[in-house]
């Protein structure tokens, strides 16, 4: 994953955030911290990629809602999301970005239930931005809080051949 992100840059961040959205965004933050691209650009690519991915799941749910409501998987997963929705309403769209394993099911759920796209998009854009910023900036926040300025002295070089901190030039 890290070689993919380093080789294809922000386009890879966008694509990985659309498909996966958790680990890939943290890795994008690490690469931004290492100087491959800027952190604001990494956050922007992850934000928009996450939104495109969520919209795809929403549309799939919207287009196939009758068949989905009859499926065994939906009948098993829907009660959990419905309980969250009963307590949180549409804010659940934002919060699903932070509860591992619920994001895709949530986006699909809102499509199946016919939430108007404008309302879905408004909540999801907020959730995607918060998630992208939180995940991508995690490495930088850790480094800043530790008072470090890059590679720790005495650390072992990593096995990743493209790492600027561990490159043979010693930068």
N, CA and C of each residue as an Amber inpcrd file, in Angstrom:
protein
   513
   0.8350000  -1.1880000   0.0000000   0.0000000   0.0000000   0.0000000
   0.8790000   1.2510000   0.0000000   1.9410000   1.2620000   0.8310000
   2.7560000   2.4680000   0.9030000   3.4870000   2.7510000  -0.4000000
   3.9510000   1.7000000  -1.0880000   4.6060000   1.9170000  -2.3880000
   3.6060000   2.4660000  -3.4080000   2.3750000   1.9360000  -3.3870000
   1.3190000   2.4080000  -4.2770000   1.0610000   3.8950000  -4.0390000
   0.9250000   4.2870000  -2.7620000   0.6630000   5.6880000  -2.4470000
   1.8420000   6.5820000  -2.8290000   3.0670000   6.0940000  -2.5840000
   4.2440000   6.8940000  -2.9210000   4.4070000   7.0370000  -4.4280000
   4.1410000   5.9660000  -5.1700000   4.3340000   5.9970000  -6.6200000
   3.2900000   6.8670000  -7.3160000   2.0320000   6.7510000  -6.9250000
   0.9690000   7.4540000  -7.6510000   0.4660000   8.7040000  -6.9270000
   1.0050000   9.0040000  -5.7800000   0.7360000  10.2560000  -5.0880000
  -0.7140000  10.4940000  -4.7160000  -1.1470000  11.7110000  -4.9490000
  -2.4730000  12.1330000  -4.5160000  -3.5960000  11.4030000  -5.2450000
  -3.3630000  10.9860000  -6.4730000  -4.3600000  10.1910000  -7.1800000
  -4.5840000   8.8690000  -6.4460000  -3.5100000   8.2800000  -5.9450000
  -3.6200000   7.0370000  -5.1730000  -4.3430000   7.2800000  -3.8500000
  -4.0860000   8.4110000  -3.2140000  -4.7810000   8.7450000  -1.9680000
  -6.2800000   8.8380000  -2.2380000  -6.6430000   9.5330000  -3.3180000
  -8.0500000   9.6620000  -3.6940000  -8.6900000   8.2840000  -3.9020000
  -8.0500000   7.4350000  -4.7220000  -8.6030000   6.1150000  -5.0400000
  -8.6650000   5.2220000  -3.8060000  -7.6080000   5.2180000  -3.0060000
  -7.5800000   4.3610000  -1.8140000  -8.6190000   4.8120000  -0.7950000
  -8.8140000   6.1110000  -0.6470000  -9.8220000   6.6140000   0.2860000
 -11.2300000   6.2580000  -0.1760000 -11.4430000   6.2330000  -1.4860000
 -12.7560000   5.8630000  -2.0120000 -13.0710000   4.4020000  -1.7430000
 -12.0630000   3.5570000  -1.8030000 -12.2670000   2.1170000  -1.6400000
 -12.1630000   1.6930000  -0.1840000 -11.1260000   2.1170000   0.4890000
 -10.8440000   1.6140000   1.8350000 -11.0440000   2.6820000   2.9080000
 -10.3560000   3.7720000   2.8220000 -10.6550000   4.9330000   3.6260000
 -10.1180000   5.0180000   5.0410000  -9.4680000   4.0150000   5.5750000
  -8.9500000   4.1170000   6.9300000  -7.4240000   4.0780000   6.9310000
  -6.8610000   2.9110000   6.7370000  -5.4090000   2.7440000   6.7620000
  -4.7500000   3.5600000   5.6590000  -5.3530000   3.5970000   4.4870000
  -4.7490000   4.3260000   3.3760000  -4.6180000   5.8130000   3.6820000
  -5.5680000   6.3700000   4.4060000  -5.5140000   7.7980000   4.7260000
  -4.4470000   8.0610000   5.7870000  -4.2980000   7.1530000   6.7430000
  -3.2220000   7.2900000   7.7320000  -1.8700000   7.2190000   7.0290000
  -1.7130000   6.2590000   6.1040000  -0.4640000   6.1600000   5.3450000
  -0.2200000   7.4150000   4.5110000  -1.2700000   7.9870000   3.9570000
  -1.1180000   9.2300000   3.2010000  -0.5900000  10.3390000   4.1060000
  -1.0630000  10.3710000   5.3460000  -0.5550000  11.3480000   6.3010000
   0.9150000  11.1350000   6.6070000   1.3220000   9.8700000   6.7170000
   2.7370000   9.5600000   6.9490000   3.5660000  10.0460000   5.7610000
   3.1060000   9.7610000   4.5430000   3.8400000  10.1990000   3.3530000
   3.8970000  11.7260000   3.2580000   2.8090000  12.3850000   3.6640000
   2.8340000  13.8460000   3.6800000   3.8480000  14.3380000   4.7000000
   3.8940000  13.6920000   5.8380000   4.8540000  14.0680000   6.8760000
   6.2940000  13.8490000   6.4080000   6.4870000  12.8560000   5.5520000
   7.8220000  12.5750000   5.0180000   8.1770000  13.4620000   3.8220000
   7.2280000  14.2750000   3.3680000   7.5190000  15.2310000   2.3160000
   7.1560000  14.8110000   0.9050000   6.4150000  13.7260000   0.7310000
   6.0270000  13.3000000  -0.6170000   5.0050000  14.2530000  -1.2330000
   4.1370000  14.8070000  -0.4180000   3.1660000  15.8140000  -0.8370000
   2.7140000  16.5360000   0.4230000   1.9900000  17.6280000   0.2690000
   1.5990000  18.4220000   1.4370000   0.4250000  17.7690000   2.1690000
   0.3730000  17.9920000   3.4670000  -0.7220000  17.4480000   4.2740000
  -2.0880000  17.9990000   3.8350000  -2.2240000  19.3020000   3.5740000
  -3.5300000  19.7900000   3.1140000  -3.9900000  19.1180000   1.8100000
  -3.0570000  18.8600000   0.8990000  -3.4240000  18.1710000  -0.3550000
  -3.8150000  16.7250000  -0.0860000  -3.1300000  16.0640000   0.8440000
  -3.4760000  14.6860000   1.2010000  -4.8740000  14.6420000   1.8150000
  -5.1780000  15.5960000   2.6840000  -6.5060000  15.6600000   3.3050000
  -7.5700000  15.9170000   2.2430000  -7.2860000  16.8270000   1.3290000
  -8.2360000  17.1390000   0.2540000  -8.5150000  15.9090000  -0.6160000
  -7.4690000  15.1990000  -1.0040000  -7.6420000  13.9970000  -1.8340000
  -8.4120000  12.9190000  -1.0800000  -8.1090000  12.7280000   0.2040000
  -8.8120000  11.7250000   1.0040000 -10.2680000  12.1220000   1.2300000
 -10.5070000  13.4080000   1.4530000 -11.8570000  13.9090000   1.6760000
 -12.7260000  13.6490000   0.4420000 -12.2370000  14.0590000  -0.7020000
 -13.0170000  13.8840000  -1.9280000 -13.1220000  12.4130000  -2.3310000
 -12.0510000  11.6490000  -2.1550000 -12.1030000  10.2190000  -2.4560000
 -13.0990000   9.4950000  -1.5730000 -13.0910000   9.8040000  -0.2780000
 -14.0610000   9.1970000   0.6340000 -15.4850000   9.5420000   0.2530000
 -15.6960000  10.7930000  -0.1410000 -17.0400000  11.2210000  -0.5350000
 -17.5100000  10.4970000  -1.8000000 -16.6310000  10.3500000  -2.7730000
 -16.9880000   9.6370000  -4.0060000 -17.3240000   8.1700000  -3.6900000
 -16.5130000   7.5380000  -2.8510000 -16.7850000   6.1530000  -2.4670000
 -18.1010000   6.0110000  -1.7290000 -18.3670000   6.9010000  -0.7890000
 -19.6260000   6.8630000  -0.0400000 -20.8200000   7.0860000  -0.9610000
 -20.6650000   8.0090000  -1.9040000 -21.7480000   8.2740000  -2.8520000
 -22.0390000   7.0410000  -3.7020000 -21.0020000   6.3260000  -4.0900000
 -21.2110000   5.0950000  -4.8720000 -22.0380000   4.0890000  -4.0810000
 -21.7150000   3.8880000  -2.8020000 -22.4950000   2.9520000  -1.9740000
 -23.9190000   3.4440000  -1.7800000 -24.0990000   4.7440000  -1.5930000
 -25.4290000   5.3330000  -1.4540000 -26.2580000   5.0630000  -2.7200000
 -25.6650000   5.3230000  -3.8780000 -26.3760000   5.1270000  -5.1530000
 -26.7220000   3.6590000  -5.3620000 -25.7970000   2.7560000  -5.0480000
 -26.0970000   1.3210000  -5.1730000 -27.2870000   0.9290000  -4.2960000
 -27.3280000   1.4580000  -3.0910000 -28.4700000   1.1850000  -2.2160000
 -29.7470000   1.7820000  -2.7580000 -29.6580000   2.9620000  -3.2960000
 -30.8330000   3.6560000  -3.8340000 -31.4010000   2.9370000  -5.0590000
 -30.5240000   2.4490000  -5.9360000 -30.9720000   1.8010000  -7.1670000
 -31.5590000   0.4070000  -6.9360000 -31.1040000  -0.2510000  -5.9000000
 -31.5320000  -1.6380000  -5.6700000 -32.2960000  -1.8120000  -4.3640000
 -32.9890000  -0.7900000  -3.9140000 -33.5720000  -0.8210000  -2.5770000
 -34.5800000  -1.9540000  -2.3700000 -35.4240000  -2.2410000  -3.3310000
 -36.4270000  -3.2970000  -3.1370000 -35.7650000  -4.6610000  -2.9610000
 -34.8060000  -4.9660000  -3.7980000 -34.1160000  -6.2670000  -3.6910000
 -33.2630000  -6.3330000  -2.4290000 -32.6400000  -5.2320000  -2.0690000
 -31.7820000  -5.2140000  -0.8840000 -32.5950000  -5.4650000   0.3750000
 -33.7600000  -4.8470000   0.4820000 -34.5880000  -5.0060000   1.6820000
 -35.0060000  -6.4550000   1.9150000 -35.0150000  -7.2580000   0.8780000
 -35.3860000  -8.6760000   1.0180000 -34.1910000  -9.5780000   1.2960000
 -32.9800000  -9.0720000   1.1510000 -31.7950000  -9.9220000   1.2810000
 -31.5370000 -10.3260000   2.7350000 -30.9400000 -11.4780000   2.8940000
 -30.6280000 -12.0100000   4.2200000 -29.6230000 -11.1080000   4.9470000
 -28.6280000 -10.6370000   4.2130000 -27.6130000  -9.7720000   4.8170000
 -28.2340000  -8.4850000   5.3420000 -29.0940000  -7.8730000   4.5590000
 -29.7460000  -6.6390000   4.9890000 -30.6050000  -6.8880000   6.2190000
 -31.3620000  -7.9680000   6.1960000 -32.2330000  -8.2870000   7.3220000
 -31.4240000  -8.5100000   8.6030000 -30.1880000  -8.9680000   8.4570000
 -29.3300000  -9.1840000   9.6190000 -28.6450000  -7.8890000  10.0740000
 -28.2180000  -7.0410000   9.1570000 -27.4530000  -5.8350000   9.5030000
 -28.3280000  -4.6270000   9.8030000 -29.4780000  -4.5410000   9.2000000
 -30.3180000  -3.3430000   9.3210000 -30.7270000  -3.0070000  10.7580000
 -31.0480000  -3.9720000  11.6090000 -31.4720000  -3.5860000  12.9660000
 -30.4410000  -2.7560000  13.7350000 -29.1570000  -3.0710000  13.5950000
 -28.1240000  -2.2960000  14.2860000 -28.1150000  -0.8510000  13.7860000
 -28.1150000  -0.6800000  12.4850000 -28.0790000   0.6760000  11.9340000
 -29.3720000   1.4190000  12.2650000 -30.4960000   0.7200000  12.2280000
 -31.7660000   1.3640000  12.5550000 -31.7940000   1.8540000  14.0020000
 -31.1760000   1.0980000  14.9170000 -31.0930000   1.5550000  16.3100000
 -30.2440000   2.8270000  16.4080000 -29.1250000   2.8420000  15.6860000
 -28.2820000   4.0420000  15.6820000 -29.0220000   5.2290000  15.0790000
 -29.7350000   4.9830000  13.9930000 -30.4760000   6.0500000  13.3160000
 -31.5860000   6.5750000  14.2180000 -32.2400000   5.6850000  14.9650000
 -33.3080000   6.1160000  15.8640000 -32.7650000   7.0580000  16.9420000
 -31.5330000   6.8350000  17.3750000 -30.9380000   7.6710000  18.4140000
 -30.2660000   8.9170000  17.8560000 -29.6700000   8.8070000  16.6660000
 -28.8320000   9.8900000  16.1530000 -29.4030000  10.6200000  14.9460000
 -30.3440000  10.0190000  14.2650000 -30.8670000  10.6120000  13.0430000
 -29.7990000  10.6290000  11.9580000 -29.8320000  11.6350000  11.1280000
 -28.8980000  11.7250000  10.0030000 -27.4630000  12.0010000  10.4420000
 -27.2710000  12.3970000  11.7000000 -25.9040000  12.5760000  12.2180000
 -25.1340000  11.2580000  12.1980000 -25.8640000  10.1510000  12.1120000
 -25.2200000   8.8380000  12.0460000 -24.2980000   8.7430000  10.8400000
 -24.6090000   9.4670000   9.7700000 -23.7600000   9.4660000   8.5760000
 -22.3580000   9.9620000   8.9300000 -22.2810000  11.0300000   9.7090000
 -20.9890000  11.5780000  10.1260000 -20.2900000  10.5920000  11.0610000
 -21.0110000  10.0870000  12.0390000 -20.3980000   9.2250000  13.0520000
 -19.9670000   7.8730000  12.5040000 -20.6070000   7.4020000  11.4430000
 -20.2400000   6.0920000  10.8870000 -18.8060000   6.0860000  10.3590000
 -18.2650000   7.2370000  10.0570000 -16.8710000   7.3190000   9.5980000
 -15.8950000   6.9510000  10.7110000 -16.3480000   7.0140000  11.9490000
 -15.4590000   6.7940000  13.0930000 -15.7150000   5.4820000  13.8240000
 -16.6900000   4.7180000  13.3730000 -16.9770000   3.4110000  13.9720000
 -16.5940000   2.3700000  12.9310000 -15.4580000   1.7060000  13.1820000
 -14.9040000   0.7860000  12.1980000 -15.9320000  -0.2690000  11.8040000
 -16.0750000  -0.4630000  10.5010000 -16.9610000  -1.4870000   9.9710000
 -18.3850000  -1.0510000   9.7000000 -18.7180000   0.2110000   9.9790000
 -20.1010000   0.6540000   9.7610000 -20.2650000   1.6010000   8.5840000
 -19.1750000   2.1240000   8.0530000 -19.2650000   3.1730000   7.0170000
 -20.0130000   2.7060000   5.7810000 -19.5820000   1.6180000   5.1740000
 -20.1960000   1.1710000   3.9260000 -21.6510000   0.7630000   4.1540000
 -21.8900000   0.0230000   5.2270000 -23.2670000  -0.3950000   5.5220000
 -24.1640000   0.8150000   5.7440000 -23.6260000   1.8370000   6.3860000
 -24.4090000   3.0400000   6.6480000 -24.7590000   3.7750000   5.3610000
 -23.7740000   3.9560000   4.4910000 -24.0340000   4.6710000   3.2380000
 -25.0690000   3.9180000   2.3980000 -24.9130000   2.6100000   2.3670000
 -25.8530000   1.7490000   1.6520000 -27.2530000   1.8730000   2.2620000
 -27.3300000   1.8550000   3.5960000 -28.5940000   1.9760000   4.3250000
 -29.3350000   3.2490000   3.9390000 -28.6160000   4.3780000   3.9330000
 -29.2780000   5.6460000   3.6260000 -29.7730000   5.6860000   2.1840000
 -29.0630000   5.0460000   1.2820000 -29.5540000   4.9450000  -0.0890000
 -30.8110000   4.0940000  -0.1680000 -30.7930000   2.9540000   0.5030000
 -31.9600000   2.0590000   0.5130000 -33.1790000   2.7790000   1.0800000
 -32.9890000   3.5770000   2.1110000 -34.1010000   4.2640000   2.7610000
 -34.5030000   5.5610000   2.0850000 -33.8370000   5.9050000   0.9950000
 -34.2800000   7.0270000   0.1750000 -34.0410000   8.4060000   0.7530000
 -33.0290000   8.5610000   1.5980000 -32.6920000   9.8990000   2.0710000
 -32.3620000  10.7520000   0.8470000 -32.9350000  11.9470000   0.7380000
 -32.6060000  12.7960000  -0.4160000 -31.0940000  13.0200000  -0.5140000
 -30.5770000  12.9650000  -1.7300000 -29.1340000  13.0260000  -1.9240000
 -28.5120000  14.2980000  -1.3480000 -29.1850000  15.4310000  -1.4690000
 -28.6380000  16.6840000  -0.9340000 -28.3930000  16.5940000   0.5680000
 -29.3140000  16.0080000   1.3060000 -29.1390000  15.8490000   2.7610000
 -28.0180000  14.8610000   3.0460000 -28.0120000  13.7510000   2.2940000
 -26.9410000  12.7690000   2.4650000 -25.5820000  13.4290000   2.2280000
 -25.4650000  14.1580000   1.1330000 -24.1890000  14.7770000   0.7610000
 -23.7450000  15.7890000   1.8140000 -24.6630000  16.5730000   2.3460000
 -24.2940000  17.5750000   3.3480000 -23.6740000  16.9210000   4.5810000
 -24.2990000  15.8780000   5.0890000 -23.7610000  15.1910000   6.2670000
 -22.4750000  14.4370000   5.9250000 -22.4480000  13.8010000   4.7590000
 -21.2920000  12.9910000   4.4170000 -20.0530000  13.8410000   4.1430000
 -20.2140000  15.0000000   3.5320000 -19.0580000  15.8730000   3.2970000
 -18.4030000  16.2830000   4.6130000 -19.2240000  16.5560000   5.6240000
 -18.6900000  16.8920000   6.9470000 -17.9500000  15.6950000   7.5330000
 -18.5780000  14.5210000   7.4900000 -17.9440000  13.3210000   8.0300000
 -16.6490000  12.9760000   7.3140000 -16.6450000  13.0930000   5.9980000
 -15.4340000  12.7900000   5.2230000 -14.3080000  13.7610000   5.5540000
 -14.6250000  15.0290000   5.7020000 -13.5950000  16.0100000   6.0310000
 -13.0070000  15.7480000   7.4150000 -13.8580000  15.5160000   8.4030000
 -13.3710000  15.2490000   9.7540000 -12.5190000  13.9830000   9.8000000
 -12.9780000  12.9660000   9.1140000 -12.2560000  11.7020000   9.0850000
 -10.9220000  11.8420000   8.3580000 -10.9190000  12.5090000   7.2180000
  -9.6860000  12.6810000   6.4470000  -8.6670000  13.4870000   7.2330000
  -9.1120000  14.5690000   7.8470000  -8.1730000  15.3940000   8.6100000
  -7.6440000  14.6170000   9.8150000  -8.5340000  13.9510000  10.5370000
  -8.1070000  13.2050000  11.7180000  -7.1500000  12.0830000  11.3870000
  -7.4380000  11.3370000  10.3370000  -6.5880000  10.2050000   9.9730000
  -5.2730000  10.6480000   9.3450000  -5.3340000  11.5670000   8.4070000
  -4.1250000  11.9790000   7.6910000  -3.1640000  12.7480000   8.5900000
  -3.6780000  13.4730000   9.5450000  -2.8010000  14.2740000  10.3910000
  -2.3410000  13.5290000  11.6390000  -2.7210000  12.2780000  11.8020000
  -2.3460000  11.5160000  12.9980000  -0.8340000  11.4120000  13.1540000
  -0.1170000  11.1240000  12.0940000   1.3400000  10.9830000  12.1480000
   1.9980000  12.3080000  12.5230000   1.5500000  13.3740000  11.9030000
   2.1350000  14.6830000  12.2010000   1.8460000  15.0800000  13.6480000
   0.6300000  14.8190000  14.1300000   0.3000000  15.1500000  15.5240000
   1.1620000  14.3480000  16.4800000   1.4040000  13.0630000  16.1680000
   2.2490000  12.2320000  17.0290000   3.6680000  12.7970000  17.0600000
   4.1950000  13.1270000  15.8900000   5.5580000  13.6280000  15.8110000
   5.6960000  14.9560000  16.5540000   4.7150000  15.8390000  16.3560000
   4.7780000  17.1280000  17.0300000   4.6520000  16.9650000  18.5470000
   3.7810000  16.0830000  18.9820000   3.6040000  15.8970000  20.4220000
   4.8270000  15.2520000  21.0490000   5.5830000  14.4550000  20.2950000
   6.7750000  13.7990000  20.8170000   7.9840000  14.7300000  20.7780000
   7.8280000  15.8890000  20.1530000   8.9310000  16.8350000  20.0760000
  10.0230000  16.4010000  19.1160000   9.6800000  15.5190000  18.1900000
  10.6600000  14.9950000  17.2470000  10.6270000  15.8210000  15.9760000
  11.7120000  15.8170000  15.2740000  11.7410000  16.5160000  13.9880000
  12.1740000  15.5410000  12.9040000  11.3900000  14.5300000  12.6980000
  11.7190000  13.5450000  11.6740000  12.1220000  12.2340000  12.2990000
  13.0810000  11.5790000  11.6780000  13.5120000  10.2540000  12.1260000
  14.2200000  10.3730000  13.4740000  13.8450000   9.5150000  14.3980000
  14.4750000   9.5110000  15.7140000  15.9260000   9.0850000  15.5840000
  16.7840000   9.6740000  16.3830000  18.1800000   9.2540000  16.3360000
  18.2830000   7.8460000  16.8820000  19.0560000   7.0340000  16.2230000
  19.2660000   5.6640000  16.6710000  18.2060000   4.6860000  16.2210000
  17.2020000   5.1310000  15.4430000  16.1820000   4.1760000  15.0090000
  16.7430000   3.3290000  13.8700000  16.2240000   2.1430000  13.7510000
  16.6630000   1.2570000  12.6760000  16.0090000   1.6820000  11.3830000
  16.7340000   1.6620000  10.2940000  16.1060000   1.9950000   9.0090000
  14.9840000   1.0110000   8.6870000  13.9180000   1.5280000   8.1520000
  12.8050000   0.6540000   7.7900000  13.1320000  -0.0740000   6.4830000
  12.3340000  -1.0540000   6.1510000  12.5920000  -1.8510000   4.9520000
  11.9960000  -1.2230000   3.6950000  11.2930000  -0.1170000   3.8560000
  10.6470000   0.5190000   2.7140000  11.7020000   1.3110000   1.9380000
  11.9790000   0.8990000   0.7190000  13.0730000   1.4780000  -0.0390000
  12.8600000   2.9310000  -0.4430000  11.6220000   3.4310000  -0.4170000
  11.3530000   4.8100000  -0.8330000  11.2990000   5.7890000   0.3430000
  11.5690000   5.3260000   1.5460000  11.4500000   6.1790000   2.7360000
  12.5350000   7.2390000   2.7660000  12.1850000   8.5320000   2.7240000
  13.1910000   9.5870000   2.7470000  13.9740000   9.6190000   4.0620000
  13.3530000   9.2230000   5.1690000  14.0470000   9.2530000   6.4550000
  15.1170000   8.1800000   6.5420000  14.9490000   7.0910000   5.8300000
  15.8680000   5.9660000   5.9340000  16.6950000   5.7500000   4.6650000
  16.6520000   6.7150000   3.7660000  17.3580000   6.5500000   2.5010000
  18.8730000   6.5660000   2.7300000  19.6320000   5.9890000   1.8200000
  21.0890000   5.9620000   1.9850000  21.7150000   7.3490000   2.0930000
  21.0520000   8.3720000   1.5770000  21.6230000   9.7130000   1.6340000
  21.5570000  10.3020000   3.0390000  20.7480000   9.6390000   3.9290000
  20.6730000  10.0650000   5.3190000  19.8400000  11.2820000   5.5600000
  18.9840000  11.6580000   4.6180000  18.1650000  12.8490000   4.7920000
  17.0190000  12.6040000   5.7260000
